[in-house]
Structure formats: structure tokens, C-alpha cells
Amino acid sequence: MKAVITVVGKDTVGILAKVSNLCAEKNINIIDVTQTVMQDLFCMIMLCNIDTMTGSFSDFVDSAGSIGKENNLSVHVMHEEIFNSMHRI
């Protein structure tokens, strides 16, 4: 299974590192990542494989949210099934 992680906020040093370190701690493989900085706004989307994740999905979501709060970012993790359901016509 996969998860989609989105991050939006004021651009600062280390945002990608913080999110990818969390993934590594949880044994989550990053499949693809795209990021851009629009003026001073950082925007990133990650696609991750969560098949080998340690711990629960809800713990991962909470940890990602904590990174967001600590760094004044909007960090959302969405399970692939929810993402696909939202975008089905």
C-alpha cells in the first residue's frame, strides 16, 4: 500500500530532511517526491510505500502532524485508498 504526504508552508532549511527522516524512522520507503518553492512558499508531495512500516498508520499520521506543528507547516498524510476514492469520478 501507499500513502501520499503533502507539505505546505514558509520555506526554511531542512523541511525535506525532517519528513524523510520520519519516513526512515518508520521504515517507510519514499517512492517519488516533487517539491517547489513559489516565492517563499514551500510545497511538496511525496508518494511512499507503507508495506514495511513499523508502528501503526495513525501513529505515523500523528508524528507527521507533530512535525508540521513544530515547524509551522501544514503536513498531511493520506492513505492511498482514501486518495483514490476522493479522485474517482
N, C-alpha and C positions, 0 to 999 in steps of 0.2 A: 504494500500500500504506500501511497504517497501523501505528502502534506504540502500546502502552499503557505509560505511565510511572506508577509508584506511588512515593510518598514518605511515609515514616512516621518520626517522631522527635520529640524535645522541641522545642516551639515556640520559634523565635527569629526575629529580624528578617531578612528577605531570602531566605528559602528559595525562594519562588516566583520571585523575581528571578534567583537563581542558576540554577535549572533552565531557566527561559525564556530566559536569556541563552545558555546552552549550545545550546538549540534554534536560536536566531537565528544563532549562530556556524556551526552545521552546516546552515543553510538549511532547517530543519525548521519546517513550519507547525503551530502549535497549533490544533487544531480545536475542542476543548472542554476545559474544566478544571473540576473541582469540588474544593473543599477545605473542611475544617472543623477546628476546634480543640476537642478534648474535654479540658477542664481544661487541662493544659499539653502535651497530645499533638497534634501537627500531623499531619494525614492529607490526602493529595492524590492525585488520579487525573487524568492528562492523556491525551487522545487526540490523536495527532499524525499528520500526513500526511508520510511519509518519501520520497515520489516524487522530490523535488528535493534530497534530502540530499546534501551534499558529504562525501566520505570513505565509509568502509565502515560497515555497521551494527555490526559488532563494535567498531570504534573508538568509535562513539557510546555503546555499552553500557559500554565501559571508562571513558570520560570521565564518564558519569553515575555510575558506581560510585565514581570518584575524588571527585566532589563529595560523595557520601554519606560516604565515609571521612573527608574533611577536615572535615565538619560534623557528624559523629556521627549520621548519618541512615541509614535503610535506603532506598536508591534502586534500583529495579528497572525495567528496560526489557524489554518483551516484544513480539515481532513479532506482528502481527495473526493470522497463520496459526497460530502456537502457541497464542495466546489462544483462538481459535475452536475449535481441536482439543481443548483442555482442557475446554471448556464445552459440547461437543456430547454429546447423550445417545444 
